[in-house]
Amino acid sequence: MSHAIINIISVEKMEDYRLHFTFNDNKQQTIDFKAFLTNTRHPDIRRYLDPEKFAEYRIEYGELIWGDYELCFPIIDLYRNQLDHNVTQEAAA
């Protein structure tokens, strides 16, 4: 069975910590990262609460990343808008 590879083709910054995604199958998703960033206790992730730092994301090979992969998310979680897995993040992403 063949599975389609899902990639992010564009990201648009909206207000606060919200990003609007378009995926290569034309699905669109708006995700609010504020709860994720606020609930983590890891200082390397919390520093992205700085709006200027948060705005430094980029798409690389169809994935959304910050820095040198300091902050990144599985594409399937972004596609499904499921950042919170009811686990407090204590380790670096």
CNS distance restraints for C-alpha pairs under 8 A (distance, minus, plus):
assign (resid   6 and name CA) (resid  23 and name CA) 6.75 0.50 0.50
assign (resid   6 and name CA) (resid  24 and name CA) 6.25 0.50 0.50
assign (resid   6 and name CA) (resid  25 and name CA) 7.20 0.50 0.50
assign (resid   6 and name CA) (resid  62 and name CA) 8.00 0.50 0.50
assign (resid   6 and name CA) (resid  75 and name CA) 7.30 0.50 0.50
assign (resid   6 and name CA) (resid  76 and name CA) 7.84 0.50 0.50
assign (resid   7 and name CA) (resid  23 and name CA) 5.62 0.50 0.50
assign (resid   7 and name CA) (resid  24 and name CA) 5.56 0.50 0.50
assign (resid   7 and name CA) (resid  61 and name CA) 7.86 0.50 0.50
assign (resid   7 and name CA) (resid  62 and name CA) 4.48 0.50 0.50
assign (resid   7 and name CA) (resid  63 and name CA) 6.50 0.50 0.50
assign (resid   7 and name CA) (resid  75 and name CA) 7.13 0.50 0.50
assign (resid   8 and name CA) (resid  21 and name CA) 6.85 0.50 0.50
assign (resid   8 and name CA) (resid  22 and name CA) 6.02 0.50 0.50
assign (resid   8 and name CA) (resid  23 and name CA) 4.40 0.50 0.50
assign (resid   8 and name CA) (resid  24 and name CA) 6.13 0.50 0.50
assign (resid   8 and name CA) (resid  59 and name CA) 7.28 0.50 0.50
assign (resid   8 and name CA) (resid  62 and name CA) 4.76 0.50 0.50
assign (resid   8 and name CA) (resid  63 and name CA) 5.97 0.50 0.50
assign (resid   8 and name CA) (resid  64 and name CA) 7.34 0.50 0.50
assign (resid   8 and name CA) (resid  75 and name CA) 7.76 0.50 0.50
assign (resid   9 and name CA) (resid  21 and name CA) 7.72 0.50 0.50
assign (resid   9 and name CA) (resid  22 and name CA) 5.78 0.50 0.50
assign (resid   9 and name CA) (resid  23 and name CA) 5.35 0.50 0.50
assign (resid   9 and name CA) (resid  24 and name CA) 5.80 0.50 0.50
assign (resid   9 and name CA) (resid  59 and name CA) 7.75 0.50 0.50
assign (resid   9 and name CA) (resid  62 and name CA) 6.34 0.50 0.50
assign (resid  10 and name CA) (resid  21 and name CA) 5.84 0.50 0.50
assign (resid  10 and name CA) (resid  22 and name CA) 5.24 0.50 0.50
assign (resid  10 and name CA) (resid  23 and name CA) 7.09 0.50 0.50
assign (resid  10 and name CA) (resid  59 and name CA) 7.55 0.50 0.50
assign (resid  11 and name CA) (resid  19 and name CA) 6.41 0.50 0.50
assign (resid  11 and name CA) (resid  20 and name CA) 5.51 0.50 0.50
assign (resid  11 and name CA) (resid  21 and name CA) 4.63 0.50 0.50
assign (resid  11 and name CA) (resid  22 and name CA) 6.52 0.50 0.50
assign (resid  11 and name CA) (resid  59 and name CA) 7.82 0.50 0.50
assign (resid  12 and name CA) (resid  19 and name CA) 5.65 0.50 0.50
assign (resid  12 and name CA) (resid  20 and name CA) 5.03 0.50 0.50
assign (resid  12 and name CA) (resid  21 and name CA) 6.59 0.50 0.50
assign (resid  13 and name CA) (resid  17 and name CA) 7.92 0.50 0.50
assign (resid  13 and name CA) (resid  18 and name CA) 6.42 0.50 0.50
assign (resid  13 and name CA) (resid  19 and name CA) 4.72 0.50 0.50
assign (resid  13 and name CA) (resid  20 and name CA) 6.40 0.50 0.50
assign (resid  13 and name CA) (resid  55 and name CA) 7.47 0.50 0.50
assign (resid  14 and name CA) (resid  18 and name CA) 5.28 0.50 0.50
assign (resid  14 and name CA) (resid  19 and name CA) 5.51 0.50 0.50
assign (resid  14 and name CA) (resid  20 and name CA) 6.85 0.50 0.50
assign (resid  16 and name CA) (resid  34 and name CA) 7.82 0.50 0.50
assign (resid  16 and name CA) (resid  51 and name CA) 7.53 0.50 0.50
assign (resid  17 and name CA) (resid  32 and name CA) 5.59 0.50 0.50
assign (resid  17 and name CA) (resid  33 and name CA) 5.35 0.50 0.50
assign (resid  17 and name CA) (resid  34 and name CA) 5.40 0.50 0.50
assign (resid  17 and name CA) (resid  51 and name CA) 7.62 0.50 0.50
assign (resid  17 and name CA) (resid  54 and name CA) 7.46 0.50 0.50
assign (resid  18 and name CA) (resid  30 and name CA) 6.69 0.50 0.50
assign (resid  18 and name CA) (resid  31 and name CA) 5.40 0.50 0.50
assign (resid  18 and name CA) (resid  32 and name CA) 4.18 0.50 0.50
assign (resid  18 and name CA) (resid  33 and name CA) 6.10 0.50 0.50
assign (resid  18 and name CA) (resid  34 and name CA) 7.59 0.50 0.50
assign (resid  19 and name CA) (resid  30 and name CA) 5.63 0.50 0.50
assign (resid  19 and name CA) (resid  31 and name CA) 5.45 0.50 0.50
assign (resid  19 and name CA) (resid  32 and name CA) 6.59 0.50 0.50
assign (resid  19 and name CA) (resid  33 and name CA) 7.94 0.50 0.50
assign (resid  20 and name CA) (resid  28 and name CA) 7.16 0.50 0.50
assign (resid  20 and name CA) (resid  29 and name CA) 5.77 0.50 0.50
assign (resid  20 and name CA) (resid  30 and name CA) 4.22 0.50 0.50
assign (resid  20 and name CA) (resid  31 and name CA) 6.42 0.50 0.50
assign (resid  21 and name CA) (resid  28 and name CA) 5.46 0.50 0.50
assign (resid  21 and name CA) (resid  29 and name CA) 5.16 0.50 0.50
assign (resid  21 and name CA) (resid  30 and name CA) 6.10 0.50 0.50
assign (resid  21 and name CA) (resid  31 and name CA) 7.88 0.50 0.50
assign (resid  22 and name CA) (resid  26 and name CA) 6.04 0.50 0.50
assign (resid  22 and name CA) (resid  27 and name CA) 5.89 0.50 0.50
assign (resid  22 and name CA) (resid  28 and name CA) 4.56 0.50 0.50
assign (resid  22 and name CA) (resid  29 and name CA) 6.70 0.50 0.50
assign (resid  23 and name CA) (resid  27 and name CA) 5.40 0.50 0.50
assign (resid  23 and name CA) (resid  28 and name CA) 6.33 0.50 0.50
assign (resid  23 and name CA) (resid  79 and name CA) 7.67 0.50 0.50
assign (resid  29 and name CA) (resid  78 and name CA) 7.80 0.50 0.50
assign (resid  29 and name CA) (resid  79 and name CA) 6.88 0.50 0.50
assign (resid  29 and name CA) (resid  81 and name CA) 7.06 0.50 0.50
assign (resid  30 and name CA) (resid  81 and name CA) 7.76 0.50 0.50
assign (resid  31 and name CA) (resid  78 and name CA) 7.52 0.50 0.50
assign (resid  31 and name CA) (resid  81 and name CA) 6.20 0.50 0.50
assign (resid  33 and name CA) (resid  37 and name CA) 6.19 0.50 0.50
assign (resid  33 and name CA) (resid  83 and name CA) 7.83 0.50 0.50
assign (resid  34 and name CA) (resid  38 and name CA) 5.89 0.50 0.50
assign (resid  34 and name CA) (resid  49 and name CA) 7.65 0.50 0.50
assign (resid  35 and name CA) (resid  39 and name CA) 5.85 0.50 0.50
assign (resid  36 and name CA) (resid  40 and name CA) 6.33 0.50 0.50
assign (resid  36 and name CA) (resid  83 and name CA) 6.92 0.50 0.50
assign (resid  36 and name CA) (resid  84 and name CA) 6.65 0.50 0.50
assign (resid  37 and name CA) (resid  45 and name CA) 6.68 0.50 0.50
assign (resid  37 and name CA) (resid  46 and name CA) 5.71 0.50 0.50
assign (resid  37 and name CA) (resid  48 and name CA) 7.03 0.50 0.50
assign (resid  37 and name CA) (resid  49 and name CA) 6.31 0.50 0.50
assign (resid  38 and name CA) (resid  46 and name CA) 6.90 0.50 0.50
assign (resid  38 and name CA) (resid  49 and name CA) 7.33 0.50 0.50
assign (resid  39 and name CA) (resid  88 and name CA) 6.61 0.50 0.50
assign (resid  39 and name CA) (resid  89 and name CA) 7.59 0.50 0.50
assign (resid  40 and name CA) (resid  45 and name CA) 7.08 0.50 0.50
assign (resid  40 and name CA) (resid  46 and name CA) 6.59 0.50 0.50
assign (resid  40 and name CA) (resid  88 and name CA) 5.80 0.50 0.50
assign (resid  40 and name CA) (resid  89 and name CA) 4.92 0.50 0.50
assign (resid  40 and name CA) (resid  90 and name CA) 6.57 0.50 0.50
assign (resid  41 and name CA) (resid  45 and name CA) 7.84 0.50 0.50
assign (resid  41 and name CA) (resid  46 and name CA) 6.91 0.50 0.50
assign (resid  41 and name CA) (resid  88 and name CA) 7.50 0.50 0.50
assign (resid  41 and name CA) (resid  89 and name CA) 6.47 0.50 0.50
assign (resid  41 and name CA) (resid  90 and name CA) 5.76 0.50 0.50
assign (resid  42 and name CA) (resid  46 and name CA) 6.12 0.50 0.50
assign (resid  42 and name CA) (resid  89 and name CA) 6.75 0.50 0.50
assign (resid  42 and name CA) (resid  90 and name CA) 5.27 0.50 0.50
assign (resid  42 and name CA) (resid  91 and name CA) 6.28 0.50 0.50
assign (resid  42 and name CA) (resid  92 and name CA) 6.61 0.50 0.50
assign (resid  43 and name CA) (resid  47 and name CA) 6.12 0.50 0.50
assign (resid  44 and name CA) (resid  48 and name CA) 7.76 0.50 0.50
assign (resid  44 and name CA) (resid  70 and name CA) 7.50 0.50 0.50
assign (resid  44 and name CA) (resid  92 and name CA) 6.78 0.50 0.50
assign (resid  45 and name CA) (resid  70 and name CA) 7.67 0.50 0.50
assign (resid  45 and name CA) (resid  71 and name CA) 6.73 0.50 0.50
assign (resid  45 and name CA) (resid  92 and name CA) 6.94 0.50 0.50
assign (resid  45 and name CA) (resid  93 and name CA) 7.64 0.50 0.50
assign (resid  47 and name CA) (resid  53 and name CA) 7.35 0.50 0.50
assign (resid  48 and name CA) (resid  53 and name CA) 5.36 0.50 0.50
assign (resid  48 and name CA) (resid  54 and name CA) 4.81 0.50 0.50
assign (resid  49 and name CA) (resid  53 and name CA) 7.37 0.50 0.50
assign (resid  49 and name CA) (resid  54 and name CA) 6.46 0.50 0.50
assign (resid  50 and name CA) (resid  54 and name CA) 6.11 0.50 0.50
assign (resid  51 and name CA) (resid  55 and name CA) 6.18 0.50 0.50
assign (resid  52 and name CA) (resid  56 and name CA) 6.83 0.50 0.50
assign (resid  54 and name CA) (resid  66 and name CA) 7.85 0.50 0.50
assign (resid  56 and name CA) (resid  66 and name CA) 6.35 0.50 0.50
assign (resid  56 and name CA) (resid  67 and name CA) 7.63 0.50 0.50
assign (resid  57 and name CA) (resid  64 and name CA) 6.77 0.50 0.50
assign (resid  57 and name CA) (resid  65 and name CA) 5.62 0.50 0.50
assign (resid  57 and name CA) (resid  66 and name CA) 4.62 0.50 0.50
assign (resid  57 and name CA) (resid  67 and name CA) 7.38 0.50 0.50
assign (resid  58 and name CA) (resid  64 and name CA) 5.78 0.50 0.50
assign (resid  58 and name CA) (resid  65 and name CA) 5.61 0.50 0.50
assign (resid  58 and name CA) (resid  66 and name CA) 6.45 0.50 0.50
assign (resid  59 and name CA) (resid  63 and name CA) 5.29 0.50 0.50
assign (resid  59 and name CA) (resid  64 and name CA) 4.68 0.50 0.50
assign (resid  59 and name CA) (resid  65 and name CA) 6.32 0.50 0.50
assign (resid  60 and name CA) (resid  64 and name CA) 6.49 0.50 0.50
assign (resid  60 and name CA) (resid  65 and name CA) 7.03 0.50 0.50
assign (resid  63 and name CA) (resid  72 and name CA) 7.88 0.50 0.50
assign (resid  63 and name CA) (resid  75 and name CA) 6.59 0.50 0.50
assign (resid  64 and name CA) (resid  72 and name CA) 6.14 0.50 0.50
assign (resid  64 and name CA) (resid  73 and name CA) 7.09 0.50 0.50
assign (resid  64 and name CA) (resid  75 and name CA) 7.93 0.50 0.50
assign (resid  65 and name CA) (resid  69 and name CA) 5.64 0.50 0.50
assign (resid  65 and name CA) (resid  70 and name CA) 7.52 0.50 0.50
assign (resid  65 and name CA) (resid  71 and name CA) 5.88 0.50 0.50
assign (resid  65 and name CA) (resid  72 and name CA) 4.71 0.50 0.50
assign (resid  65 and name CA) (resid  73 and name CA) 7.59 0.50 0.50
assign (resid  66 and name CA) (resid  70 and name CA) 5.95 0.50 0.50
assign (resid  66 and name CA) (resid  71 and name CA) 5.17 0.50 0.50
assign (resid  66 and name CA) (resid  72 and name CA) 6.51 0.50 0.50
assign (resid  67 and name CA) (resid  71 and name CA) 7.04 0.50 0.50
assign (resid  70 and name CA) (resid  92 and name CA) 7.39 0.50 0.50
assign (resid  70 and name CA) (resid  93 and name CA) 6.41 0.50 0.50
assign (resid  71 and name CA) (resid  92 and name CA) 7.86 0.50 0.50
assign (resid  71 and name CA) (resid  93 and name CA) 5.59 0.50 0.50
assign (resid  72 and name CA) (resid  93 and name CA) 6.56 0.50 0.50
assign (resid  73 and name CA) (resid  77 and name CA) 6.86 0.50 0.50
assign (resid  73 and name CA) (resid  78 and name CA) 7.02 0.50 0.50
assign (resid  73 and name CA) (resid  83 and name CA) 7.93 0.50 0.50
assign (resid  73 and name CA) (resid  93 and name CA) 7.85 0.50 0.50
assign (resid  74 and name CA) (resid  78 and name CA) 6.74 0.50 0.50
assign (resid  75 and name CA) (resid  79 and name CA) 5.99 0.50 0.50
assign (resid  76 and name CA) (resid  80 and name CA) 6.05 0.50 0.50
assign (resid  77 and name CA) (resid  81 and name CA) 5.66 0.50 0.50
assign (resid  77 and name CA) (resid  82 and name CA) 4.89 0.50 0.50
assign (resid  77 and name CA) (resid  83 and name CA) 5.90 0.50 0.50
assign (resid  78 and name CA) (resid  82 and name CA) 6.38 0.50 0.50
assign (resid  78 and name CA) (resid  83 and name CA) 6.95 0.50 0.50
